[in-house]
Amino acid sequence: MLALIAAGTFLAPLDSSIVNIALPAIAGDLGARLPAVGWVATSYVLTIASLVLAMGRLADIHGLRRIYVLGFLVFAAGSAACAIAPSLGVLIATRVLQATGAAMMFAAGPALLNSVFPRERKGWAIGWISLSVSAGLTVGPALGGTLVELFGWQGIFVINVPLALGIAAVARRILPEDCPGSEPFDIPGAVLAAAALTLSLLALSEISRSGPIAVSTLALAGGAVVCGAAFVAVEKRVAHPLLDLSLFERWPLLAGLLAAVLGYVALFSVTFTMPFYLMSIRGLSPQSAGLLLTATPLAMAVFAPLAGRASDRGQGHRLSTVGLGLLAATLGCFTLLGRETHPALIALGLFLVGTGLAIFLSPNTADILRATPRARAGVGSALIGQARNIGMAFGIGITALVISLGTGDVDVMSSRETLSPAQGELFVSAMRSAFALAALLSLAAGALAWSRGANRAVRGRGSIDELAPPRVDSRPTTAGSGDHE
């Protein structure tokens, strides 16, 4: 069961990272400009972010296993359609279909894990899920380059089809069947949530292109605010909302989600600036820069299972706080980076960033899931994915804004060549300010993580552990019939 759930959390981020290296080949083959081809990657991320909450609610209504298996089937269909797309427009549309399946996998996967693993092994299992996410992000660029070289850009999509179909077939037989609910699906809430999230992410991305006070940025942000306010009004009025707003009255859940958002903001301040710093400031080749950048996911892969296992002893808030403290300290050290810093020190810092994130994320995710009511397991799982998406978008948007303000009228981020010493100093100074802000946000996240307490509130009445979940070695029929009676 763990392998099946990890497969979904491996495939979705793998396909997010694998496609970037194929964009030049796609542009050349389909006769499109590279900026337009960027929507092949952007449409995938936006679709997942917009739909994952709705898919989580559908999983609560129609069954976690059903949505999880269907996600693989949709993902396989979308991948096959991408491979035979005759034009850029069709490719973008089929990427939306592929991302819809990925959103189902993201929404149902952690909730399934939470339902089949007992309390004393939840953190350990989530640690392995975190490892699979890191592995997908790490393997993607190297695997994508190999597939493009051997089979063309179509190869990065074709490989998904047998994998997704095979996993769906095995998951259908092995995962326990859960009894779906009978509540109606909140269509207006789903539409408003998708619109608000999509407009918010587009507004954040527009900051780096046009600035925070551009008409396009303000229009997107205003639309997001209007849709968000309408969403809250609808959710308060309907009998069966897409998102039960009373969930946020559970402090362990709310604090965990807020800490996750801030943690991902800090992480993506690093992932956004470091490639540019290494290649355009330090003059490293893409291969050398990529090798250094693997230090972060490598550390996450090593320490995430260990941190998850340690959190099963009931000290998740302590581990999360330690991890965020290490992240804040490392980002503080990054404010000392210069144009002559030794690459070994940079690699060490990137490794410590991954270590801090790993020590934080696995216990934090486990505590959020423990604080989620059983009837809202899919929504709780989706909220974790949304925290990651929002943190990623805000991390990139805020960092781009800080660097833009720090560099003034000099557009250093658009350069593809090694910058002059004067331009390099300008960028490094702005980058240090971005890291200082990220360090402060990490400290704020640490305070939120500590406030959750030693899981006492998480074990309170109404948590998802209220009924004993089946053991991982239970027969599917037994687990399916007894767990949800």
Backbone torsions as a table, in degrees:
resi	resn	phi	psi	omega
1	MET	NA	-41.4	178.9
2	LEU	-62.7	-42.0	179.5
3	ALA	-63.3	-40.1	-179.8
4	LEU	-65.7	-43.6	-179.3
5	ILE	-70.2	-37.2	177.3
6	ALA	-65.4	-30.6	-179.8
7	ALA	-61.4	-41.2	178.4
8	GLY	-65.9	-41.2	179.9
9	THR	-77.0	-7.0	172.4
10	PHE	-91.4	-45.3	-174.8
11	LEU	-65.3	-43.4	-175.0
12	ALA	-63.9	-51.2	176.8
13	PRO	-69.4	-28.4	175.6
14	LEU	-59.1	-46.0	-177.8
15	ASP	-71.4	-22.9	175.4
16	SER	-71.4	-38.6	-176.4
17	SER	-91.2	-23.9	-173.9
18	ILE	-74.3	-26.7	-172.4
19	VAL	-77.9	-24.1	-174.3
20	ASN	-60.5	-39.4	-176.6
21	ILE	-72.7	-16.8	-179.1
22	ALA	-92.5	-5.7	-175.2
23	LEU	-59.6	-43.1	177.1
24	PRO	-60.4	-40.4	179.1
25	ALA	-65.4	-39.5	178.1
26	ILE	-64.0	-42.9	179.9
27	ALA	-61.3	-43.5	-179.7
28	GLY	-68.0	-40.4	-176.5
29	ASP	-72.7	-38.6	-176.5
30	LEU	-95.0	0.4	176.8
31	GLY	66.3	40.0	-178.3
32	ALA	-117.4	158.4	176.2
33	ARG	-76.4	147.5	-175.6
34	LEU	-60.6	-40.8	177.2
35	PRO	-58.9	-38.8	178.2
36	ALA	-67.7	-37.1	179.9
37	VAL	-65.9	-23.2	177.4
38	GLY	-56.8	-23.7	178.2
39	TRP	-69.0	-15.9	173.5
40	VAL	-62.7	-37.5	176.8
41	ALA	-83.6	-42.5	-175.9
42	THR	-65.1	-41.0	-178.2
43	SER	-61.9	-33.8	179.6
44	TYR	-65.7	-47.7	-178.4
45	VAL	-66.8	-43.9	-179.4
46	LEU	-63.6	-39.7	-179.4
47	THR	-65.1	-44.6	178.1
48	ILE	-60.7	-46.6	-178.7
49	ALA	-62.5	-36.4	-176.3
50	SER	-77.3	-30.5	-170.9
51	LEU	-105.3	-14.4	-171.2
52	VAL	-63.0	-35.2	179.1
53	LEU	-66.9	-44.6	178.0
54	ALA	-62.7	-38.8	179.1
55	MET	-67.4	-34.8	175.6
56	GLY	-63.1	-40.8	177.8
57	ARG	-67.7	-40.2	175.9
58	LEU	-61.3	-35.4	177.6
59	ALA	-65.5	-38.4	177.4
60	ASP	-65.7	-33.6	-176.2
61	ILE	-83.2	-45.0	-172.3
62	HIS	-103.7	-3.6	178.0
63	GLY	109.8	134.1	-177.5
64	LEU	-64.5	-45.7	-177.5
65	ARG	-63.4	-42.0	-178.0
66	ARG	-60.8	-46.5	-179.7
67	ILE	-68.1	-36.8	-179.4
68	TYR	-64.5	-48.0	179.9
69	VAL	-65.2	-43.1	178.2
70	LEU	-61.1	-34.6	177.6
71	GLY	-59.2	-43.0	178.1
72	PHE	-64.9	-39.2	-179.8
73	LEU	-66.0	-43.5	177.4
74	VAL	-65.2	-40.2	178.4
75	PHE	-60.9	-42.6	178.8
76	ALA	-65.2	-43.1	178.9
77	ALA	-63.2	-43.5	178.3
78	GLY	-63.8	-39.4	179.1
79	SER	-64.1	-43.8	178.6
80	ALA	-62.6	-41.2	179.3
81	ALA	-65.5	-37.7	177.0
82	CYS	-61.0	-40.7	-175.7
83	ALA	-65.4	-26.2	-178.0
84	ILE	-110.1	12.6	-178.5
85	ALA	-62.4	127.4	-177.3
86	PRO	-87.0	-12.2	-177.3
87	SER	-147.0	167.4	-178.8
88	LEU	-65.0	-41.3	179.9
89	GLY	-60.2	-43.5	178.1
90	VAL	-65.8	-39.4	179.9
91	LEU	-62.5	-42.6	178.7
92	ILE	-63.7	-42.0	179.2
93	ALA	-63.2	-41.3	179.8
94	THR	-72.8	-26.7	173.5
95	ARG	-66.0	-34.1	175.4
96	VAL	-62.4	-43.9	177.2
97	LEU	-61.6	-43.9	178.7
98	GLN	-61.6	-42.6	-179.7
99	ALA	-67.8	-28.6	176.1
100	THR	-62.3	-43.0	174.9
101	GLY	-64.1	-39.5	178.2
102	ALA	-63.2	-37.4	178.1
103	ALA	-63.2	-38.3	176.1
104	MET	-62.5	-43.8	180.0
105	MET	-64.2	-43.8	179.7
106	PHE	-62.4	-40.3	-175.0
107	ALA	-73.2	-41.9	-173.2
108	ALA	-89.0	-26.3	-173.6
109	GLY	-58.0	-60.9	179.8
110	PRO	-60.8	-33.6	178.3
111	ALA	-66.3	-39.0	175.5
112	LEU	-62.4	-44.1	178.3
113	LEU	-58.4	-41.9	-178.6
114	ASN	-65.7	-30.8	-177.1
115	SER	-83.2	-25.6	-175.7
116	VAL	-99.2	-14.2	178.9
117	PHE	-103.1	137.8	176.8
118	PRO	-69.7	163.0	-176.5
119	ARG	-52.6	-42.0	-173.2
120	GLU	-73.6	-2.9	178.4
121	ARG	-127.2	6.2	-178.8
122	LYS	-61.6	-49.0	-178.0
123	GLY	-61.3	-40.7	178.3
124	TRP	-60.2	-45.7	-179.6
125	ALA	-64.9	-42.5	-179.8
126	ILE	-64.7	-32.8	175.4
127	GLY	-59.2	-40.5	177.6
128	TRP	-70.1	-31.9	175.1
129	ILE	-65.4	-41.8	176.6
130	SER	-60.9	-37.8	177.5
131	LEU	-62.8	-41.3	-178.0
132	SER	-66.3	-35.8	176.5
133	VAL	-63.5	-46.3	179.2
134	SER	-62.1	-40.1	179.3
135	ALA	-63.7	-41.2	178.9
136	GLY	-62.2	-43.0	179.3
137	LEU	-68.2	-32.9	-177.4
138	THR	-77.8	-44.5	-175.5
139	VAL	-73.0	-28.8	-172.5
140	GLY	-50.2	-57.3	-176.6
141	PRO	-60.5	-43.8	-179.4
142	ALA	-66.4	-45.8	179.2
143	LEU	-64.7	-40.9	179.5
144	GLY	-61.7	-43.1	178.6
145	GLY	-61.6	-40.9	178.9
146	THR	-65.2	-45.9	-178.9
147	LEU	-64.8	-40.7	178.9
148	VAL	-63.3	-40.9	-179.6
149	GLU	-66.4	-38.2	-175.6
150	LEU	-84.9	-41.2	-170.6
151	PHE	-124.1	1.7	-173.9
152	GLY	84.4	175.9	-175.3
153	TRP	-65.4	-23.0	178.9
154	GLN	-62.6	-25.5	-177.5
155	GLY	-62.8	-30.0	-178.5
156	ILE	-70.5	-19.0	177.0
157	PHE	-96.3	-37.0	-178.4
158	VAL	-61.3	-37.6	-176.7
159	ILE	-62.2	-25.8	-179.0
160	ASN	-70.6	-29.1	-170.2
161	VAL	-63.6	-56.3	179.4
162	PRO	-65.2	-34.4	179.4
163	LEU	-63.4	-49.6	-177.1
164	ALA	-66.1	-41.4	179.8
165	LEU	-65.9	-40.9	178.8
166	GLY	-64.8	-42.5	179.6
167	ILE	-66.0	-39.9	179.1
168	ALA	-61.0	-41.5	-179.4
169	ALA	-64.5	-42.8	-179.4
170	VAL	-70.5	-40.5	-179.8
171	ALA	-62.7	-37.4	179.8
172	ARG	-61.9	-30.6	-177.4
173	ARG	-90.9	-30.4	-169.1
174	ILE	-100.5	-41.0	-175.2
175	LEU	-67.3	142.2	-179.8
176	PRO	-67.6	141.7	178.2
177	GLU	-82.6	127.4	178.8
178	ASP	-105.0	152.5	-177.7
179	CYS	-82.9	118.6	180.0
180	PRO	-70.8	160.3	176.9
181	GLY	-84.6	-179.1	-178.2
182	SER	-120.2	12.5	-178.3
183	GLU	-75.9	148.9	177.3
184	PRO	-73.3	156.5	178.7
185	PHE	-87.5	134.9	-177.1
186	ASP	-83.8	87.2	-177.1
187	ILE	-66.0	-47.3	178.2
188	PRO	-58.8	-40.7	177.9
189	GLY	-63.2	-39.9	179.7
190	ALA	-64.5	-42.4	-179.8
191	VAL	-64.8	-45.4	-179.4
192	LEU	-66.7	-39.5	178.3
193	ALA	-63.4	-44.5	179.4
194	ALA	-63.0	-41.8	179.7
195	ALA	-65.0	-44.5	-178.8
196	ALA	-63.3	-44.0	-178.3
197	LEU	-68.8	-42.6	-179.9
198	THR	-63.0	-46.4	179.6
199	LEU	-64.3	-36.5	178.3
200	SER	-64.0	-46.1	-179.0
201	LEU	-67.0	-38.4	177.2
202	LEU	-65.8	-37.4	178.2
203	ALA	-63.9	-41.7	179.4
204	LEU	-65.8	-40.5	178.8
205	SER	-69.6	-29.1	180.0
206	GLU	-70.4	-23.9	179.2
207	ILE	-58.7	-42.4	-177.0
208	SER	-71.4	-21.6	-178.7
209	ARG	-94.6	-42.2	-171.7
210	SER	-117.5	-12.7	-178.9
211	GLY	99.4	163.1	-173.9
212	PRO	-73.8	-19.2	-177.1
213	ILE	-112.6	14.3	176.8
214	ALA	-68.4	153.4	-179.0
215	VAL	-59.7	-42.6	-179.0
216	SER	-63.4	-41.4	178.9
217	THR	-64.4	-46.5	-178.5
218	LEU	-67.1	-34.9	178.9
219	ALA	-66.7	-43.7	178.8
220	LEU	-65.2	-43.1	179.7
221	ALA	-64.8	-41.3	178.4
222	GLY	-63.6	-41.1	176.5
223	GLY	-62.7	-38.1	178.3
224	ALA	-64.5	-41.2	179.4
225	VAL	-64.0	-44.2	-179.6
226	VAL	-62.9	-47.2	179.4
227	CYS	-65.0	-38.3	178.3
228	GLY	-64.4	-42.9	177.8
229	ALA	-64.6	-40.3	177.6
230	ALA	-65.1	-37.3	178.4
231	PHE	-61.8	-46.7	179.4
232	VAL	-61.5	-41.6	179.8
233	ALA	-62.8	-42.1	179.7
234	VAL	-66.6	-43.1	-177.1
235	GLU	-65.5	-30.0	177.5
236	LYS	-74.0	-21.9	-172.8
237	ARG	-97.1	-35.3	-173.8
238	VAL	-76.6	153.6	-178.3
239	ALA	-73.9	-34.6	-178.0
240	HIS	-126.9	81.7	-173.3
241	PRO	-72.3	156.4	172.4
242	LEU	-60.0	-45.0	179.7
243	LEU	-124.3	112.3	177.4
244	ASP	-72.1	106.0	-174.9
245	LEU	-64.2	-18.5	177.6
246	SER	-68.0	-15.4	175.7
247	LEU	-57.5	-34.2	-175.8
248	PHE	-76.5	-3.1	171.5
249	GLU	-77.8	-13.9	176.5
250	ARG	-84.2	105.0	-173.9
251	TRP	-61.0	-41.4	177.7
252	PRO	-57.4	-36.9	178.9
253	LEU	-72.1	-49.1	-177.8
254	LEU	-64.6	-45.1	-180.0
255	ALA	-63.3	-39.3	178.5
256	GLY	-64.2	-41.5	179.0
257	LEU	-66.4	-43.9	178.8
258	LEU	-63.7	-41.0	177.7
259	ALA	-63.3	-38.7	178.7
260	ALA	-63.7	-43.1	178.3
261	VAL	-58.9	-48.9	-178.7
262	LEU	-65.5	-37.2	178.4
263	GLY	-63.4	-42.2	179.0
264	TYR	-71.5	-31.4	173.3
265	VAL	-58.4	-45.8	179.7
266	ALA	-63.8	-43.3	-179.5
267	LEU	-60.9	-45.9	-175.1
268	PHE	-78.2	-12.5	168.4
269	SER	-66.2	-31.1	177.3
270	VAL	-77.8	-49.9	-175.7
271	THR	-66.3	-24.6	179.5
272	PHE	-78.0	-40.4	-173.6
273	THR	-91.8	-31.9	-171.7
274	MET	-62.6	-43.0	178.4
275	PRO	-58.4	-42.1	178.8
276	PHE	-66.1	-43.1	179.8
277	TYR	-60.2	-44.2	-175.1
278	LEU	-70.8	-37.9	-175.2
279	MET	-91.1	-45.1	-174.6
280	SER	-89.6	-23.3	178.7
281	ILE	-97.5	-46.2	-177.1
282	ARG	-90.8	-14.5	177.3
283	GLY	75.9	21.7	178.6
284	LEU	-76.0	153.9	175.1
285	SER	-74.0	159.8	176.9
286	PRO	-56.4	-36.6	179.8
287	GLN	-66.4	-44.6	179.8
288	SER	-66.5	-42.1	177.7
289	ALA	-63.0	-42.7	179.2
290	GLY	-62.2	-37.3	178.6
291	LEU	-64.3	-41.8	177.9
292	LEU	-65.3	-40.2	-175.9
293	LEU	-69.6	-20.4	177.5
294	THR	-69.5	-10.0	180.0
295	ALA	-61.8	-35.7	-178.6
296	THR	-68.6	-55.2	178.1
297	PRO	-65.2	-28.2	177.1
298	LEU	-63.7	-44.5	178.0
299	ALA	-63.2	-40.5	178.8
300	MET	-63.4	-39.4	179.1
301	ALA	-65.5	-34.4	-178.3
302	VAL	-75.0	-44.5	-168.8
303	PHE	-97.5	-17.9	-177.9
304	ALA	-61.1	-47.3	177.9
305	PRO	-63.3	-37.0	179.3
306	LEU	-65.7	-43.6	179.2
307	ALA	-66.1	-39.7	177.8
308	GLY	-62.4	-42.6	178.8
309	ARG	-64.9	-40.0	179.2
310	ALA	-65.8	-31.8	-178.7
311	SER	-69.9	-18.9	178.3
312	ASP	-66.7	-12.8	178.4
313	ARG	-85.7	6.1	173.7
314	GLY	87.9	21.7	179.6
315	GLN	-121.9	37.3	-176.9
316	GLY	-59.8	-39.1	-177.9
317	HIS	-67.7	-33.3	177.9
318	ARG	-68.6	-45.5	179.3
319	LEU	-62.5	-43.9	179.0
320	SER	-59.2	-41.9	-179.7
321	THR	-65.9	-41.8	178.2
322	VAL	-62.3	-44.8	-179.8
323	GLY	-61.4	-42.9	179.2
324	LEU	-70.0	-33.5	174.9
325	GLY	-63.0	-42.6	177.0
326	LEU	-63.7	-40.4	178.1
327	LEU	-62.8	-44.3	179.5
328	ALA	-62.9	-41.8	179.7
329	ALA	-64.3	-41.6	179.7
330	THR	-65.2	-43.5	177.6
331	LEU	-64.2	-33.9	174.2
332	GLY	-61.3	-40.2	177.1
333	CYS	-67.2	-32.1	178.9
334	PHE	-64.9	-19.7	176.5
335	THR	-69.1	-8.5	177.3
336	LEU	-97.7	-0.1	-179.8
337	LEU	-60.4	142.9	177.4
338	GLY	-136.5	-172.6	-177.9
339	ARG	-77.9	-7.6	-178.7
340	GLU	-122.0	11.2	-179.3
341	THR	-61.4	135.9	-176.9
342	HIS	-64.9	137.3	-179.8
343	PRO	-57.8	-30.4	179.2
344	ALA	-64.4	-38.4	177.3
345	LEU	-67.7	-36.6	176.9
346	ILE	-64.3	-44.7	179.3
347	ALA	-61.7	-40.8	178.1
348	LEU	-62.4	-43.6	179.1
349	GLY	-62.7	-42.1	178.1
350	LEU	-65.0	-36.0	176.7
351	PHE	-65.2	-39.8	179.0
352	LEU	-69.5	-32.9	174.1
353	VAL	-59.8	-47.8	178.1
354	GLY	-63.8	-37.3	178.7
355	THR	-64.0	-46.8	179.1
356	GLY	-61.9	-42.7	178.6
357	LEU	-63.6	-41.1	-178.4
358	ALA	-65.2	-43.1	179.8
359	ILE	-64.7	-28.7	180.0
360	PHE	-84.3	-48.2	-165.5
361	LEU	-69.0	-45.4	-176.1
362	SER	-62.8	-51.0	176.9
363	PRO	-62.5	-37.5	-179.3
364	ASN	-64.2	-45.2	178.9
365	THR	-62.8	-42.3	179.3
366	ALA	-61.5	-41.0	-179.9
367	ASP	-67.8	-37.1	177.5
368	ILE	-63.0	-45.1	-179.3
369	LEU	-66.4	-36.0	177.8
370	ARG	-67.2	-26.8	-178.3
371	ALA	-88.2	-1.7	-177.0
372	THR	-91.4	131.8	177.4
373	PRO	-61.4	148.9	-178.2
374	ARG	-56.7	-41.5	-176.6
375	ALA	-70.2	-11.9	-179.9
376	ARG	-119.1	29.6	-176.8
377	ALA	-61.3	-43.4	179.9
378	GLY	-64.8	-41.5	178.2
379	VAL	-64.4	-42.4	178.2
380	GLY	-60.4	-42.2	177.2
381	SER	-63.4	-40.6	179.1
382	ALA	-66.0	-36.2	179.4
383	LEU	-62.9	-34.3	176.8
384	ILE	-63.9	-43.0	176.2
385	GLY	-63.7	-37.9	178.8
386	GLN	-66.7	-37.0	177.2
387	ALA	-58.9	-40.0	178.1
388	ARG	-65.8	-45.8	-178.7
389	ASN	-63.5	-44.1	-179.1
390	ILE	-66.9	-42.2	177.8
391	GLY	-61.8	-41.7	177.8
392	MET	-61.0	-48.3	-177.4
393	ALA	-64.7	-45.4	179.5
394	PHE	-66.9	-37.1	178.9
395	GLY	-60.3	-46.5	179.4
396	ILE	-68.5	-44.1	-177.9
397	GLY	-64.4	-46.3	-178.4
398	ILE	-66.8	-42.4	-179.7
399	THR	-64.3	-42.8	178.1
400	ALA	-61.7	-39.3	179.9
401	LEU	-66.2	-44.3	-179.6
402	VAL	-62.2	-43.0	-179.6
403	ILE	-68.6	-37.6	177.8
404	SER	-63.4	-43.4	178.0
405	LEU	-66.1	-35.8	-177.6
406	GLY	-75.1	-26.7	-178.2
407	THR	-98.9	-7.0	176.3
408	GLY	65.2	-129.8	-176.3
409	ASP	-84.2	-3.9	-178.4
410	VAL	-87.5	113.0	-177.2
411	ASP	-87.3	76.5	-176.9
412	VAL	-73.5	-24.4	-175.6
413	MET	-71.8	-18.8	-178.8
414	SER	-86.3	-5.7	-177.6
415	SER	-75.7	142.1	175.0
416	ARG	-110.7	6.3	179.2
417	GLU	-116.2	165.4	176.3
418	THR	-63.1	130.4	-175.4
419	LEU	-75.4	158.9	174.1
420	SER	-68.9	161.7	179.3
421	PRO	-55.5	-40.0	-179.0
422	ALA	-67.5	-44.7	177.9
423	GLN	-65.1	-38.7	179.2
424	GLY	-62.0	-43.5	179.1
425	GLU	-64.2	-37.2	179.2
426	LEU	-63.1	-44.7	-179.8
427	PHE	-67.8	-44.0	-178.5
428	VAL	-60.6	-40.3	178.6
429	SER	-62.4	-43.4	178.6
430	ALA	-67.3	-37.6	179.1
431	MET	-63.3	-39.6	178.2
432	ARG	-61.4	-40.4	177.8
433	SER	-62.7	-40.2	178.7
434	ALA	-63.8	-40.1	179.0
435	PHE	-68.9	-35.4	177.2
436	ALA	-63.3	-43.1	177.0
437	LEU	-63.7	-41.8	178.9
438	ALA	-63.0	-36.7	177.4
439	ALA	-64.0	-41.3	177.8
440	LEU	-64.1	-40.4	177.8
441	LEU	-65.7	-34.9	176.5
442	SER	-64.7	-39.4	176.9
443	LEU	-64.4	-40.4	176.9
444	ALA	-62.9	-41.0	176.4
445	ALA	-62.9	-37.4	177.3
446	GLY	-62.9	-39.0	177.3
447	ALA	-64.2	-39.3	177.0
448	LEU	-65.0	-42.8	-179.9
449	ALA	-62.3	-41.9	-179.6
450	TRP	-65.8	-32.7	-175.6
451	SER	-68.1	-14.8	-178.7
452	ARG	-67.9	-21.2	-179.0
453	GLY	78.0	-179.7	-174.2
454	ALA	-83.6	48.3	174.4
455	ASN	66.5	10.3	-179.9
456	ARG	-66.7	-43.4	179.7
457	ALA	-68.4	-30.6	-178.5
458	VAL	-64.2	-30.6	-177.7
459	ARG	-86.5	8.8	-175.8
460	GLY	-69.9	179.2	-176.8
461	ARG	-61.3	134.0	175.5
462	GLY	92.5	4.5	-179.9
463	SER	-74.7	169.3	-178.0
464	ILE	-67.5	-17.8	178.1
465	ASP	-89.5	13.4	-177.1
466	GLU	-60.0	-37.8	173.5
467	LEU	-107.2	145.7	-176.9
468	ALA	-67.8	125.1	178.4
469	PRO	-78.2	160.9	179.5
470	PRO	-71.0	155.5	173.0
471	ARG	-69.5	158.0	-178.5
472	VAL	-68.4	-17.9	179.8
473	ASP	-99.3	15.6	179.5
474	SER	-71.8	151.1	172.2
475	ARG	-67.8	140.0	-177.2
476	PRO	-56.8	-38.9	-177.3
477	THR	-67.7	-38.9	178.9
478	THR	-66.8	-44.8	-179.4
479	ALA	-63.9	-39.6	-176.2
480	GLY	-68.8	-33.8	-175.9
481	SER	-87.2	-31.0	-173.8
482	GLY	-91.8	-28.8	-171.1
483	ASP	-70.3	-31.0	-171.7
484	HIS	-117.1	17.0	179.0
485	GLU	-63.8	NA	NA
